[in-house]
Amino acid sequence: MKNTNKCSYKEEEKDQLRIQYELDQIENIEESREKYRKIVNAGITRWVRDFQGGHIKIDSVEDLKKLIELDLALQKDDEY
């Protein structure tokens, strides 16, 4: 038995749908990255404020280092 069903989308329409899907995914990733950077920047700001207020000692800078590294990694991803 031969399949006589035809695809409901033409090849050009398929390509356009695929491209739109990929663009939507990229946009969602960018929006998430922006949100993460805001959270990281808020964490850095809070850390600096707590440090200036004497609540954090120099020997506990590992959290700040991690926040800065995360922010730099997110910025690096922005270049792509």
C-alpha positions in Angstrom: 0.0 0.0 0.0 1.4 3.4 -1.0 1.2 6.3 1.3 -0.6 9.1 -0.4 -0.8 11.6 2.5 0.8 14.9 1.8 2.6 17.0 4.3 0.5 19.9 5.5 3.4 22.3 5.3 5.5 23.1 2.3 9.3 23.0 2.6 9.6 26.8 2.8 7.0 26.9 5.6 8.8 24.2 7.5 12.1 26.2 7.2 10.3 29.4 8.4 8.7 27.6 11.4 12.1 26.0 12.3 13.8 29.4 12.1 11.1 31.0 14.2 11.4 28.3 16.8 15.2 28.7 17.0 14.8 32.5 17.3 12.3 32.1 20.1 14.7 29.7 21.9 17.5 32.2 21.6 15.3 35.0 22.9 14.3 32.9 25.9 17.9 32.1 26.7 18.8 35.8 26.5 16.0 36.8 28.8 17.0 34.2 31.3 20.7 35.3 31.1 19.6 38.9 31.8 17.6 37.8 34.9 20.6 35.8 36.1 22.9 38.7 35.7 20.6 40.9 37.7 20.5 38.4 40.5 24.3 38.0 40.4 24.8 41.8 40.4 22.4 42.2 43.3 24.4 39.5 45.2 27.7 41.4 44.5 26.1 44.7 45.6 24.9 43.1 48.8 28.3 41.5 49.5 30.1 44.8 49.1 27.6 46.5 51.3 28.0 43.9 54.0 31.8 44.0 53.7 31.8 47.8 54.0 29.5 47.5 57.0 32.0 45.2 58.7 29.7 42.1 58.5 32.1 40.2 56.3 35.8 39.6 57.0 38.5 39.4 54.4 38.9 35.7 54.9 35.4 35.1 53.5 35.8 36.5 50.0 35.1 33.1 48.3 31.4 34.0 47.8 32.3 37.3 46.1 34.8 35.5 43.9 32.1 33.0 42.9 29.7 35.8 42.1 32.2 37.7 40.0 33.2 34.5 38.1 29.6 33.8 37.4 28.9 37.3 36.2 32.0 37.2 33.9 30.8 33.8 32.5 27.4 35.3 31.8 29.0 38.3 30.1 31.2 36.0 28.0 28.1 34.1 26.8 26.6 37.5 25.8 29.3 37.7 23.1 27.9 34.8 21.1 
